[in-house]
Amino acid sequence: MAATFMIGDGLLGLLQPERHVALWQEQAGGAQWLVRPFVGRPTLRRAYAVAQIAAGLALAARQRP
């Protein structure tokens, strides 16, 4: 489940970084401090998204049924 969340969240952050940060600021109570480094920095958010997707894929590859 964590891998799925990481991949999906990373994909949204990669494709729409400004909107993604805004959603976490406004609708995820208490998460504002997590997205603060990305406010106004879409390139940084995209770089983090790539790392997030890679980590999610690596995690998914390690899981066994």
Steps between C-alpha positions, in 0.01 A plus 500: 500500500784739581660436160173581323466825693861600430470435128165677464595797712832529319330491161264781596793701636692446178219600265339782700747615766337834589150353526627202695674719759190721527279196568729382780509851648125549504342158541739289704470641848838518666705428186584861418847470649571197279440690176649833607837432326315450170288816501595704194761242397341267243836366379588386852159334532550321169842375609351371824219338301748304288670375817162417653392300195832313489474414870140385456595277207793355695273429795238338277764282335608363838150397608396138477144364473 
